[in-house]
Amino acid sequence: MKIAIIGYGGMGSFHADQLAAYAAANPAYPLETAGVYDTDPARGAAARAKGLRVYASPEEIWADKSVGAVLIATPNDAHAPYVQAAAAAGKHIVCEKPIALSEAQAEEMYACAERAGVLFEVHQNRRWDDDFLTVKKIAGSGAIGSVYKYESRVVGANGIPGGWRKKIAHGGGMMLDWGVHLIDQMLCIVPGAIESLACSYSYIYGEEVEDGCDLLVRFENGVQYRIVVLTDCFRPLPRWMVYGLDGTATVEGWDLSGGMTRCVEREDKNLVGVRAGNGFTRTMAQRSNSSVEELPLPVVHAEPYAFYKNFAAAAAGAEAPVVRKEEVLRVFRVMEAAARSAAENAVVKVRI
Ligand SMILES: NC(=O)c1ccc[n+]([C@@H]2O[C@H](COP(=O)([O-])OP(=O)(O)OC[C@H]3O[C@@H](n4cnc5c(N)ncnc54)[C@H](O)[C@@H]3O)[C@@H](O)[C@H]2O)c1
């Protein structure tokens, strides 16, 4: 199947490179880039320089019978009109996250694709991040006992990048940019419903959209999950902290460094108190070596090109799409409740 890319910026060009590598891997369900369309002529020139066909207009893509699918990688506010037009033209659709600016708009987009009978899948690629899959393995395997708390962070010190990400009208802000990924991951790890959440947004750089967020979620099963997005932090923080009844795991970053400390003796018989600032503590002293064991992370590597493979197989009717409508809409419900909490500076009771 041939797929045309709409929006050849950072992510559109990444997709073109990835799709070339996917095609070279000789997959059972091939996907090949048909060409690109971008409103910026300079991006068209960049695509041409890479040997890609450049479409003069979206209409040229809709009319191209050899194109079976489109991949939309424009700023967020342009996703909906392209999804509607592509569905009307009978093209299957991959849309970058966040597909929409609200749950209501996302629902309309799914309805549109359903009416047209085309496949519509969101590129929630971080479901295939090795760090996330490793945390999922830790939680599912009981390696540190039953997990009662997660901290999931992404941290930069470069402010909000680019132009459109700073504008409400374009669907800017770090919740729609990164929050959407981290919430999607959370809903893939923790079973059951969310009962409450509290969120604060930061505006350190004085932009009209939030440059970071701190979201604390409580599930009905008692699990707590904290999501932190920062664009103003000049020191690295662990990508993940995972707290289990029998131990603690740290995944430092995307390089998968880190480890697990597991309790082998509930009460530490060799515990030694330590000087702590201007005082002394046993409570906050590290465990003695005899009461814990250090373990490597059970690193999981994702299947290469898993998203493209699934999309191509789903378009051929051979697999169900992995990223499902109900999951995508649920992420929007969490983001909208988080925005309410941030605006009201309040804990919000929900059932999501
Ligand atoms: N899944 C991921 O890991 C990931 C990572 C980065 C970005 N994204 C998503 O990809 C999308 C694009 O982000 P980006 O970082 O590539 O932005 P970008 O600014 O680098 O690229 C956007 C491109 O779209 C073009 N464009 C703007 N309006 C257009 C229109 N109406 N029609 C056609 N082209 C248009 C711009 O000229 C630009 O080349 C966003 O939805 C973003 O959230 C996803």
The ligand as an SDF file (V2000), in Angstrom:
LIG
                    3D

 44 48  0  0  0  0  0  0  0  0999 V2000
    4.3120   10.6310   17.9090 N   0  0  0  0  0  0  0  0  0  0  0  0
    5.4060   11.3290   18.1550 C   0  0  0  0  0  0  0  0  0  0  0  0
    6.3760   10.8460   18.7170 O   0  0  0  0  0  0  0  0  0  0  0  0
    5.4690   12.7580   17.7020 C   0  0  0  0  0  0  0  0  0  0  0  0
    6.6470   13.4930   17.8100 C   0  0  0  0  0  0  0  0  0  0  0  0
    6.6560   14.8030   17.3400 C   0  0  0  0  0  0  0  0  0  0  0  0
    5.5070   15.3490   16.8000 C   0  0  0  0  0  0  0  0  0  0  0  0
    4.3670   14.6040   16.7440 N   0  0  0  0  0  0  0  0  0  0  0  0
    3.1400   15.1690   16.1670 C   0  0  0  0  0  0  0  0  0  0  0  0
    3.3600   15.3620   14.7740 O   0  0  0  0  0  0  0  0  0  0  0  0
    2.6530   16.5210   14.3410 C   0  0  0  0  0  0  0  0  0  0  0  0
    3.6570   17.4770   13.6930 C   0  0  0  0  0  0  0  0  0  0  0  0
    4.6300   17.8330   14.6530 O   0  0  0  0  0  0  0  0  0  0  0  0
    6.0930   18.2740   14.1840 P   0  0  0  0  0  0  0  0  0  0  0  0
    6.9490   18.2490   15.3730 O   0  0  0  0  0  0  0  0  0  0  0  0
    6.5020   17.4840   13.0000 O   0  0  0  0  0  0  0  0  0  0  0  0
    5.8290   19.7870   13.7620 O   0  0  0  0  0  0  0  0  0  0  0  0
    6.6610   20.6090   12.7040 P   0  0  0  0  0  0  0  0  0  0  0  0
    6.3110   22.0360   12.9380 O   0  0  0  0  0  0  0  0  0  0  0  0
    8.0900   20.2050   12.7230 O   0  0  0  0  0  0  0  0  0  0  0  0
    6.0560   20.1350   11.2890 O   0  0  0  0  0  0  0  0  0  0  0  0
    4.7510   20.4410   10.8650 C   0  0  0  0  0  0  0  0  0  0  0  0
    4.7880   20.5610    9.3470 C   0  0  0  0  0  0  0  0  0  0  0  0
    3.4520   20.7290    8.8820 O   0  0  0  0  0  0  0  0  0  0  0  0
    3.4400   21.7670    7.8840 C   0  0  0  0  0  0  0  0  0  0  0  0
    2.1000   22.3170    7.8680 N   0  0  0  0  0  0  0  0  0  0  0  0
    1.5500   23.2580    8.6750 C   0  0  0  0  0  0  0  0  0  0  0  0
    0.2500   23.4420    8.3770 N   0  0  0  0  0  0  0  0  0  0  0  0
   -0.0360   22.5840    7.3520 C   0  0  0  0  0  0  0  0  0  0  0  0
   -1.2040   22.3090    6.6160 C   0  0  0  0  0  0  0  0  0  0  0  0
   -2.3700   22.9060    6.8920 N   0  0  0  0  0  0  0  0  0  0  0  0
   -1.1150   21.4010    5.6210 N   0  0  0  0  0  0  0  0  0  0  0  0
    0.0550   20.7760    5.3350 C   0  0  0  0  0  0  0  0  0  0  0  0
    1.1910   20.9890    5.9960 N   0  0  0  0  0  0  0  0  0  0  0  0
    1.1470   21.8990    7.0090 C   0  0  0  0  0  0  0  0  0  0  0  0
    4.5050   22.7300    8.3160 C   0  0  0  0  0  0  0  0  0  0  0  0
    4.9730   23.5090    7.2260 O   0  0  0  0  0  0  0  0  0  0  0  0
    5.5810   21.7800    8.8600 C   0  0  0  0  0  0  0  0  0  0  0  0
    6.4950   21.3940    7.8530 O   0  0  0  0  0  0  0  0  0  0  0  0
    1.9540   17.0850   15.5650 C   0  0  0  0  0  0  0  0  0  0  0  0
    0.6410   16.6140   15.6030 O   0  0  0  0  0  0  0  0  0  0  0  0
    2.7540   16.5190   16.7120 C   0  0  0  0  0  0  0  0  0  0  0  0
    1.9870   16.3930   17.9070 O   0  0  0  0  0  0  0  0  0  0  0  0
    4.3280   13.3270   17.1580 C   0  0  0  0  0  0  0  0  0  0  0  0
  1  2  1  0
  2  3  2  0
  2  4  1  0
  4  5  1  0
  4 44  2  0
  5  6  2  0
  6  7  1  0
  7  8  2  0
  8  9  1  0
  8 44  1  0
  9 10  1  0
  9 42  1  0
 10 11  1  0
 11 12  1  0
 11 40  1  0
 12 13  1  0
 13 14  1  0
 14 15  2  0
 14 16  1  0
 14 17  1  0
 17 18  1  0
 18 19  2  0
 18 20  1  0
 18 21  1  0
 21 22  1  0
 22 23  1  0
 23 24  1  0
 23 38  1  0
 24 25  1  0
 25 26  1  0
 25 36  1  0
 26 27  1  0
 26 35  1  0
 27 28  2  0
 28 29  1  0
 29 30  1  0
 29 35  2  0
 30 31  1  0
 30 32  2  0
 32 33  1  0
 33 34  2  0
 34 35  1  0
 36 37  1  0
 36 38  1  0
 38 39  1  0
 40 41  1  0
 40 42  1  0
 42 43  1  0
M  CHG  2   8   1  16  -1
M  END
$$$$
